[in-house]
Amino acid sequence: MTRKSNSGQVLLGDLFPELGLNQSYEALRSLPIQRLSAVDSSGPGDLIFIAQAGYLAALPKANPSALVVSESLRATVEALNLSFPVLYSADAMLAMAKASAHFQVEPRPEPMRHPSAVVAPTALVADSASVGPGVVIEDGAVIEAHVILHPGVIVGARSRIGQDSVIFPNVVIYHDVLIGERVRIHASSVIGADGFGYVQERSATGVRHVKIHHLGGVEIDDDVEIGASTTIDRGTLGSTVIGRNTIIDNQVQVGHNATTEEGVVICGASALAGSTYIEKYAVLGGMVAVATKVRVGMGAMVAAFSILSGNVPAGKKWGGSPAMDRMQYNKSWVLIGRLPELFAHVKAERKKQDGSS
């Protein structure tokens, strides 16, 4: 992949493979691009992207080196007679996501083992891995090639981290956690803590909470990204499983023995109770709560702030508290908004009946 040159720029032509262009723009191949920018703050050297019509209003004040816009907006943009080059893409948002890799500025440490790191004699750490200050790697753990462990990371006994994964500062990975390749876990997350499981033992003197010891682990497949301060509990028996290409936002709770299949998206502050099951490509909005053993079907979408106490069919859009089909939920809220009117109507009808009796 072409990275920024020492001058802090790439040539626009270097981005062509990622932009999904609908025609040839060879005359613009040598145009220097220094950064990707928001539309309303763009200037010379900037490349901007527009995928939604709502951002077009800011274009007259923009001054980028070039604009990439979705083909669906072509007619509207052409009518603006802009003074800077415009490139048309099948999907400008996807183009921006792919192009952003060329401008990645995240520090990538060289292979090393910091003197303050504590590595157990039985741990296996690849020579190409980077082990930062204050890292602890316990007995039997395996750190594969090109892994980056930022400062303060703890890797528990017998855990394995697959090659090219990046573990950010102060992440705690408990024992018997399996992490695939190219996984990114952001700061202060905890992977493999005990799940919330207790049995009440009653006696004449009161109630004692008897802990269920969690004997399973956590399995995280390849190409997963986990946000900051997220917690994924280990299984009671068997593993909690995070499927390939799952994206989990910040401050999410994943309970013991929960499973996400491939390509699931879970937005910030959501919580999955134990033994929930999220099928392929389902999307949970922010602050969604999922009750134990609930199953969310493939491709389903759940609106933010919803509470799921029952299964969601595949491909459906649900929302609300308790959650229901999104169309039914919308109709219910329309009726709730009319309650004062309906109440006044009923009250008036009662008065009429009382007056005629």
Protein Blocks (a to p, Z undefined) as FASTA:
>chain_A
ZZddfkopacfklmmmmnopabdckklmmpccfbdcdfklgcehiacddfbfklmmmmmm
gccfbdcddfklmmmmmmnopabdcdddfblmlmmmmmmmmmccbdcddddddfkbccdf
kbccdfkbccdehiacdehiacdehiacdehiacdehiacdehiacdehiacdehiacde
hiacdehiaehiacddddddddfkbccddddddfbdcdddehiacdehiacdddfedcdd
ddehiacdehiacdehiacdehiacdehiacdehiacdehiacdehiacdehiacdehia
cdehiacfbdcdehiacedjddddfklmmmmmmmmmmmmmmmmmmmmmmmmmmmmZZ
